[in-house]
């Protein structure tokens, strides 16, 4: 599989996650016990307070996002290494088979 194919797989995964998050949010809002006006007011105040909350030195969101980013990068790197090792093992097995070695 080429690098562009693995990038496409990663993009598909991320797109699926975003679509799932959006769908879950919509379902959560539809089943909310608050009225539409109360939800909009809560949402507006949340959005307006985000910059202030993110700049707060005690904000744990930035640290959480950074940890998640590093974890995702590590997982992607390990996946790529495993994929490369698998390709090398397959090539070695084919080389040995074509040389007349019997593989169990």
C-alpha positions as CSV (number, residue, x, y, z in Angstrom):
1,X,0.0,0.0,0.0
2,X,1.4,3.4,-0.9
3,X,1.9,6.4,1.4
4,X,-1.0,8.2,-0.1
5,X,-3.3,5.2,0.6
6,X,-2.3,5.3,4.3
7,X,-2.8,9.0,4.4
8,X,-6.3,8.4,2.9
9,X,-7.0,5.8,5.6
10,X,-5.9,8.3,8.3
11,X,-8.1,11.0,6.7
12,X,-11.1,8.6,6.6
13,X,-10.6,7.8,10.3
14,X,-10.4,11.4,11.3
15,X,-13.4,12.3,9.1
16,X,-15.4,9.5,10.7
17,X,-14.5,10.7,14.2
18,X,-15.5,14.3,13.4
19,X,-18.8,13.1,11.8
20,X,-19.5,10.9,14.9
21,X,-18.8,13.7,17.3
22,X,-21.1,16.1,15.3
23,X,-23.8,13.4,15.2
24,X,-23.5,12.7,18.9
25,X,-23.7,16.4,19.6
26,X,-26.9,16.8,17.6
27,X,-28.5,13.8,19.3
28,X,-27.5,15.2,22.7
29,X,-29.0,18.5,21.9
30,X,-32.3,17.0,20.6
31,X,-32.7,15.0,23.8
32,X,-31.8,17.9,26.1
33,X,-34.4,18.8,28.7
34,X,-33.8,22.6,28.0
35,X,-35.7,24.7,25.6
36,X,-34.1,25.9,22.3
37,X,-33.7,29.5,23.7
38,X,-32.0,28.3,26.9
39,X,-29.7,26.0,24.9
40,X,-28.7,28.8,22.5
41,X,-28.1,31.2,25.4
42,X,-25.9,28.5,27.2
43,X,-24.0,27.8,23.9
44,X,-23.4,31.5,23.2
45,X,-22.1,32.1,26.7
46,X,-19.8,29.0,26.4
47,X,-18.4,30.2,23.0
48,X,-17.9,33.7,24.3
49,X,-16.0,32.5,27.4
50,X,-13.7,30.0,25.5
51,X,-10.9,32.5,24.7
52,X,-10.7,33.6,28.3
53,X,-10.9,30.1,29.6
54,X,-8.2,28.8,27.2
55,X,-5.9,31.6,28.2
56,X,-6.4,30.8,31.9
57,X,-3.1,29.4,33.3
58,X,-5.0,26.8,35.2
59,X,-6.7,25.6,32.1
60,X,-6.3,21.8,31.7
61,X,-7.7,21.8,28.2
62,X,-4.5,22.9,26.5
63,X,-2.5,20.2,28.3
64,X,-5.1,17.6,27.5
65,X,-5.1,18.6,23.8
66,X,-1.3,18.5,23.7
67,X,-1.2,15.0,25.3
68,X,-3.9,13.8,22.9
69,X,-1.9,15.2,19.9
70,X,1.3,13.5,21.1
71,X,-0.5,10.2,21.7
72,X,-2.0,10.3,18.3
73,X,1.3,11.1,16.6
74,X,3.0,8.2,18.5
75,X,0.2,5.8,17.5
76,X,0.5,6.8,13.9
77,X,4.3,6.5,14.0
78,X,4.0,3.0,15.5
79,X,1.4,2.0,12.9
80,X,3.7,3.2,10.1
81,X,6.7,1.3,11.6
82,X,4.6,-1.9,12.0
83,X,3.4,-1.6,8.4
84,X,7.0,-1.1,7.1
85,X,8.1,-4.2,9.2
86,X,5.3,-6.2,7.8
87,X,6.2,-5.3,4.2
88,X,9.8,-6.2,4.9
89,X,8.8,-9.6,6.4
90,X,6.6,-10.3,3.4
91,X,9.4,-9.4,1.0
92,X,11.8,-11.6,2.9
93,X,9.4,-14.5,2.9
94,X,8.8,-14.2,-0.8
95,X,12.6,-14.0,-1.4
96,X,13.1,-17.1,0.7
97,X,10.3,-19.0,-1.1
98,X,11.7,-18.1,-4.5
99,X,15.1,-19.3,-3.4
100,X,13.6,-22.7,-2.6
101,X,13.3,-22.5,1.2
102,X,10.2,-24.1,2.6
103,X,8.2,-21.9,5.0
104,X,6.1,-23.3,7.7
